[in-house]
Amino acid sequence: ELGSLALAQVEVAHEVSIASSPARATGAVLLVLPLMAVGWALSRKDVEPYLRHPAQRLAVLIGLGLILAGLVSSIFILRRAR
């Protein structure tokens, strides 16, 4: 009885992993591409004109906060699904 329960839990975990793989791949693409673009802009020093005014800096901080909140919530949802 315990063996079949453990096997069922392993199967469910595997199915959740398979079902969530497209979302994880999408998340990785949506995270990696902007990070690459920002890294490229920083390497070319093209970011300075966008950060001249305090309102622009505030918008960057708000955007970073939203990105981090989205990452944390998606990690929480994926872990909770297991």
MINU-937389 format. One record per residue (C-alpha): chain; x, y, z. Coordinates in pm, 1 decimal. Example, Ala and Ser with C-alpha at 12.3 -4.5 7.8 and 13.67 -1.06 7.14 Angstrom:
% residues 2
+-------+----------+----------+----------+
| kette |       c1 |       c2 |       c3 |
+-------+----------+----------+----------+
|     A |   1230.0 |   -450.0 |    780.0 |
|     A |   1367.0 |   -106.0 |    714.0 |
+-------+----------+----------+----------+
***
This chain:
% residues 82
+-------+----------+----------+----------+
| kette |       c1 |       c2 |       c3 |
+-------+----------+----------+----------+
|     A |      0.0 |      0.0 |      0.0 |
|     A |    276.8 |    246.7 |     92.6 |
|     A |    479.2 |    147.9 |   -211.8 |
|     A |    191.4 |    216.9 |   -448.2 |
|     A |    127.9 |    551.0 |   -276.1 |
|     A |    493.9 |    648.8 |   -314.1 |
|     A |    488.7 |    542.4 |   -679.0 |
|     A |    175.4 |    750.5 |   -739.0 |
|     A |    341.7 |   1054.6 |   -581.5 |
|     A |    646.6 |   1010.8 |   -803.6 |
|     A |    425.0 |    984.0 |  -1111.1 |
|     A |    232.4 |   1298.2 |  -1016.0 |
|     A |    555.2 |   1489.7 |   -956.8 |
|     A |    681.3 |   1377.9 |  -1297.5 |
|     A |    357.1 |   1484.2 |  -1465.7 |
|     A |    368.0 |   1824.6 |  -1295.7 |
|     A |    727.0 |   1866.7 |  -1409.8 |
|     A |    632.6 |   1781.2 |  -1767.5 |
|     A |    322.1 |   2000.0 |  -1760.7 |
|     A |    511.3 |   2300.1 |  -1625.2 |
|     A |    808.2 |   2272.9 |  -1860.4 |
|     A |    660.7 |   2502.0 |  -2131.2 |
|     A |    592.4 |   2768.4 |  -1869.3 |
|     A |    944.7 |   2734.5 |  -1731.9 |
|     A |   1091.4 |   2758.6 |  -2082.1 |
|     A |    884.0 |   3067.1 |  -2157.7 |
|     A |    988.9 |   3221.1 |  -1828.8 |
|     A |   1353.2 |   3151.0 |  -1904.2 |
|     A |   1326.1 |   3312.6 |  -2247.4 |
|     A |   1139.9 |   3613.2 |  -2109.0 |
|     A |   1405.0 |   3651.3 |  -1841.3 |
|     A |   1719.2 |   3578.3 |  -2042.2 |
|     A |   1644.7 |   3796.4 |  -2344.4 |
|     A |   1584.7 |   4118.6 |  -2147.8 |
|     A |   1890.5 |   4047.6 |  -1932.8 |
|     A |   2100.7 |   4000.0 |  -2245.3 |
|     A |   1965.8 |   4325.0 |  -2391.1 |
|     A |   2041.5 |   4515.8 |  -2072.1 |
|     A |   2388.2 |   4362.5 |  -2052.1 |
|     A |   2457.1 |   4456.9 |  -2412.5 |
|     A |   2336.8 |   4813.7 |  -2353.0 |
|     A |   2549.2 |   4840.2 |  -2038.8 |
|     A |   2855.3 |   4714.3 |  -2223.7 |
|     A |   2806.2 |   4980.4 |  -2490.6 |
|     A |   2723.5 |   5245.8 |  -2228.6 |
|     A |   2393.9 |   5327.5 |  -2401.9 |
|     A |   2194.4 |   5337.0 |  -2078.6 |
|     A |   2301.3 |   5677.8 |  -1946.0 |
|     A |   2058.0 |   5885.7 |  -2158.4 |
|     A |   1768.0 |   5680.2 |  -2020.0 |
|     A |   1862.2 |   5744.6 |  -1658.2 |
|     A |   1915.0 |   6121.2 |  -1658.3 |
|     A |   1596.7 |   6218.8 |  -1478.4 |
|     A |   1478.5 |   6097.0 |  -1137.8 |
|     A |   1145.5 |   5984.2 |  -1283.9 |
|     A |   1329.5 |   5753.7 |  -1523.3 |
|     A |   1531.5 |   5605.4 |  -1237.6 |
|     A |   1212.7 |   5552.7 |  -1039.5 |
|     A |   1053.7 |   5375.6 |  -1336.8 |
|     A |   1356.8 |   5145.3 |  -1361.3 |
|     A |   1333.9 |   5061.3 |   -991.5 |
|     A |    961.1 |   4993.1 |  -1017.3 |
|     A |   1019.5 |   4772.1 |  -1321.2 |
|     A |   1291.4 |   4576.4 |  -1144.0 |
|     A |   1063.0 |   4532.6 |   -844.9 |
|     A |    783.4 |   4401.1 |  -1064.4 |
|     A |   1018.7 |   4159.2 |  -1238.5 |
|     A |   1147.1 |   4027.4 |   -906.0 |
|     A |    792.9 |   3995.9 |   -769.6 |
|     A |    691.8 |   3800.1 |  -1078.0 |
|     A |    988.7 |   3567.7 |  -1044.6 |
|     A |    923.2 |   3504.7 |   -677.3 |
|     A |    554.5 |   3439.1 |   -733.9 |
|     A |    619.0 |   3204.0 |  -1025.3 |
|     A |    873.8 |   3009.2 |   -820.5 |
|     A |    623.1 |   2991.8 |   -534.5 |
|     A |    348.6 |   2866.4 |   -768.4 |
|     A |    571.8 |   2601.2 |   -923.8 |
|     A |    689.2 |   2476.5 |   -584.7 |
|     A |    334.3 |   2473.5 |   -451.9 |
|     A |    222.5 |   2263.9 |   -752.3 |
|     A |    457.1 |   1987.4 |   -650.9 |
+-------+----------+----------+----------+
***
